[in-house]
Amino acid sequence: MTPDNESISNPTRPNASGSTQKTPWRRRLSAVGAGLAVVGVSAALLAPTGTAIADPSTAADAAVTTFSLASEDTQNITVTVEGATIQPVDRGAFEVYVKPKPTPKPTVASAPAKSGGGGGGAARPKYTGGGTKEEWMAAAGISPSDYPYVDYIVSRESGWNPNATNRSSGACGLVQALPCSKVPGNGYNPVDNLRWGTGYATGRYGSWAGAYAFWTRNHWW
């Protein structure tokens, strides 16, 4: 009989100590049975977890999210007030400062220049006395030798009118003093006017003769 047949027909055989020993195929069957037992125990232990994983509704209920926590904290509040007076909201007061416009200063119209005033001076009374041009020149201290020069200039400036006034410049009197206020006394007084004319002629042209020469060349002095 072959050894293989012997192993099959004799499942056990004595060993050196006289005890029986399982054959290789029996050891294989025992190993498979032990493995199945381990698998069964593991399945029993993992059954709750496996069920939770497999069941989506259970997993969703057990999950904790920010939305689920916020949903738990929400509240529906209904307030009913009967016969209560609702006071208005008390707001803080504030002030607005508007700077007032300054009051415009009144415009003062300038007073018109008075005739014969000589540059805005006080109005001088017109001459109402008598006399001749020779008397006036003599009273003003003019030398008779200068009479012709004085007569030439005065005749052309005022025509020997003591009250002559230039409306444009304000010059006044016989020699047309400008301004009239410079004449000591009264510019319309012929003696005062000629006395001032002597000082002007000598101071500007050196003499009445020099004033006459300038006037003939320029037609003014």
C-alpha positions as CSV (number, residue, x, y, z in Angstrom):
1,M,0.0,0.0,0.0
2,T,1.3,3.5,-0.9
3,P,2.1,6.1,1.8
4,D,-0.6,8.4,0.5
5,N,-3.3,5.8,0.7
6,E,-2.1,5.1,4.1
7,S,-2.4,8.7,5.2
8,I,-6.0,8.8,4.1
9,S,-7.1,5.4,5.5
10,N,-5.3,6.0,8.8
11,P,-6.2,9.4,9.9
12,T,-4.0,9.1,12.9
13,R,-0.8,7.3,13.5
14,P,1.3,6.9,16.5
15,N,4.4,9.1,17.0
16,A,7.6,8.3,18.7
17,S,6.0,8.7,22.1
18,G,3.1,6.4,21.3
19,S,0.4,9.2,21.0
20,T,-1.7,9.7,17.9
21,Q,-0.9,12.7,15.6
22,K,-3.4,14.3,13.2
23,T,-2.8,14.2,9.5
24,P,-2.0,17.3,7.5
25,W,-5.5,17.7,6.0
26,R,-7.1,17.7,9.4
27,R,-4.8,20.5,10.5
28,R,-5.9,22.5,7.5
29,L,-9.6,22.0,8.4
30,S,-8.9,23.1,12.0
31,A,-7.2,26.3,10.8
32,V,-10.1,27.1,8.5
33,G,-12.6,26.6,11.3
34,A,-10.6,28.8,13.7
35,G,-10.5,31.6,11.1
36,L,-14.2,31.4,10.6
37,A,-14.7,31.7,14.3
38,V,-12.5,34.8,14.5
39,V,-14.5,36.4,11.7
40,G,-17.7,35.7,13.4
41,V,-16.6,37.3,16.6
42,S,-15.3,40.3,14.8
43,A,-18.6,40.7,13.0
44,A,-20.5,40.5,16.2
45,L,-18.2,43.2,17.8
46,L,-18.4,45.5,14.8
47,A,-22.2,45.1,14.2
48,P,-23.3,48.4,15.9
49,T,-20.7,50.5,14.2
50,G,-21.3,48.9,10.9
51,T,-25.0,49.5,11.2
52,A,-24.4,53.1,12.0
53,I,-22.2,53.6,9.0
54,A,-24.5,51.8,6.7
55,D,-27.6,53.7,7.9
56,P,-27.5,57.3,6.5
57,S,-30.3,58.6,8.6
58,T,-28.6,57.5,11.8
59,A,-25.4,59.1,10.7
60,A,-27.1,62.4,9.8
61,D,-28.8,62.5,13.2
62,A,-25.6,61.8,15.1
63,A,-23.6,64.5,13.1
64,V,-23.0,67.8,14.9
65,T,-22.5,70.8,12.7
66,T,-22.5,74.7,13.1
67,F,-25.9,74.8,11.5
68,S,-27.3,72.2,13.8
69,L,-26.1,74.1,16.9
70,A,-27.5,77.4,15.6
71,S,-30.8,75.8,14.9
72,E,-31.0,74.6,18.4
73,D,-30.5,78.1,19.7
74,T,-33.1,79.8,17.6
75,Q,-36.3,81.0,19.2
76,N,-39.6,82.2,18.0
77,I,-40.7,85.2,20.1
78,T,-44.1,86.8,19.8
79,V,-44.7,90.0,21.8
80,T,-48.3,91.1,22.4
81,V,-48.8,94.5,24.0
82,E,-52.4,95.5,25.0
83,G,-53.1,99.0,26.3
84,A,-49.4,99.8,26.6
85,T,-48.1,103.2,25.5
86,I,-45.0,102.8,23.4
87,Q,-42.7,105.7,24.1
88,P,-40.8,107.2,21.1
89,V,-37.1,106.6,20.9
90,D,-35.2,109.3,22.8
91,R,-32.6,110.6,20.4
92,G,-29.6,112.7,21.3
93,A,-30.1,116.4,20.6
94,F,-27.6,118.4,18.6
95,E,-27.2,122.1,17.6
96,V,-26.4,123.5,14.2
97,Y,-24.7,126.9,14.2
98,V,-25.1,129.0,11.0
99,K,-22.7,131.9,10.8
100,P,-24.8,135.0,10.0
101,K,-23.9,137.0,7.0
102,P,-22.3,140.3,8.0
103,T,-24.5,143.4,7.7
104,P,-23.3,145.3,4.6
105,K,-21.9,148.7,5.4
106,P,-24.0,151.6,4.2
107,T,-22.6,153.3,1.1
108,V,-22.0,156.9,1.8
109,A,-22.2,159.1,-1.3
110,S,-19.4,161.5,-1.6
111,A,-20.4,165.1,-1.4
112,P,-20.0,166.9,-4.7
113,A,-17.1,169.4,-4.9
114,K,-18.2,172.9,-4.2
115,S,-17.5,175.4,-6.9
116,G,-14.5,177.6,-6.1
117,G,-13.4,175.3,-3.4
118,G,-10.1,174.6,-5.0
119,G,-9.6,170.8,-4.6
120,G,-12.4,170.1,-2.2
121,G,-11.9,173.0,0.1
122,A,-14.7,175.0,1.7
123,A,-16.7,177.1,-0.6
124,R,-15.4,180.6,-0.7
125,P,-17.6,183.7,-1.1
126,K,-17.6,185.4,-4.4
127,Y,-16.2,188.9,-4.7
128,T,-18.8,191.6,-4.6
129,G,-16.6,194.7,-4.1
130,G,-15.5,197.2,-6.7
131,G,-12.2,198.5,-8.0
132,T,-10.1,198.6,-11.1
133,K,-7.3,196.3,-12.2
134,E,-4.7,198.9,-11.5
135,E,-6.0,199.4,-8.0
136,W,-5.9,195.7,-7.4
137,M,-2.4,195.3,-8.7
138,A,-1.2,198.2,-6.6
139,A,-2.9,196.8,-3.5
140,A,-1.2,193.4,-4.2
141,G,2.3,195.1,-4.2
142,I,3.0,194.5,-7.9
143,S,5.5,196.9,-9.5
144,P,4.0,199.2,-12.2
145,S,6.7,197.9,-14.5
146,D,5.1,194.5,-14.4
147,Y,1.7,195.7,-15.0
148,P,1.8,194.9,-18.8
149,Y,2.9,191.3,-18.1
150,V,0.2,190.8,-15.4
151,D,-2.4,192.3,-17.6
152,Y,-1.5,190.0,-20.5
153,I,-1.7,186.8,-18.4
154,V,-4.8,187.8,-16.4
155,S,-6.7,188.9,-19.5
156,R,-6.2,185.5,-21.0
157,E,-6.8,183.5,-17.8
158,S,-9.9,185.1,-16.4
159,G,-10.7,188.3,-18.4
160,W,-10.2,190.2,-15.1
161,N,-13.2,188.5,-13.6
162,P,-12.5,187.9,-9.9
163,N,-15.1,185.2,-9.6
164,A,-14.0,183.2,-12.7
165,T,-13.9,179.4,-12.0
166,N,-12.6,176.6,-14.2
167,R,-15.3,173.9,-13.8
168,S,-12.9,171.1,-14.9
169,S,-9.9,171.9,-12.7
170,G,-11.4,174.1,-10.0
171,A,-8.9,176.9,-10.7
172,C,-10.3,180.2,-9.5
173,G,-9.8,184.0,-9.5
174,L,-7.9,186.4,-11.7
175,V,-4.8,184.3,-12.3
176,Q,-6.7,181.0,-12.0
177,A,-5.0,179.7,-8.9
178,L,-4.9,175.9,-8.7
179,P,-6.1,174.7,-6.4
180,C,-8.1,177.7,-5.1
181,S,-7.5,176.6,-1.5
182,K,-3.8,177.5,-1.8
183,V,-4.6,181.2,-2.0
184,P,-4.2,182.8,1.5
185,G,-7.5,184.6,2.4
186,N,-10.0,184.2,-0.4
187,G,-9.2,183.0,-3.9
188,Y,-12.0,185.1,-5.3
189,N,-10.7,188.3,-3.7
190,P,-8.7,190.1,-6.5
191,V,-6.0,191.4,-4.2
192,D,-5.4,188.0,-2.5
193,N,-5.4,186.3,-5.9
194,L,-2.9,188.7,-7.4
195,R,-0.7,188.5,-4.4
196,W,-0.6,184.7,-4.7
197,G,0.1,185.1,-8.4
198,T,3.2,187.2,-7.8
199,G,4.7,184.5,-5.6
200,Y,3.9,181.8,-8.2
201,A,5.4,183.8,-11.1
202,T,8.6,184.6,-9.3
203,G,8.9,181.2,-7.7
204,R,8.4,179.2,-11.0
205,Y,9.6,181.6,-13.7
206,G,11.8,184.1,-11.8
207,S,9.5,187.1,-12.4
208,W,6.4,188.3,-14.1
209,A,8.4,188.9,-17.2
210,G,9.6,185.2,-17.2
211,A,6.0,184.1,-16.7
212,Y,4.9,186.2,-19.6
213,A,7.5,184.7,-21.9
214,F,6.5,181.1,-21.0
215,W,2.8,181.9,-21.5
216,T,3.4,183.3,-25.0
217,R,5.2,180.1,-26.0
218,N,2.9,177.5,-24.3
219,H,-0.4,179.4,-23.8
220,W,-0.6,178.4,-20.2
221,W,1.6,179.0,-17.1
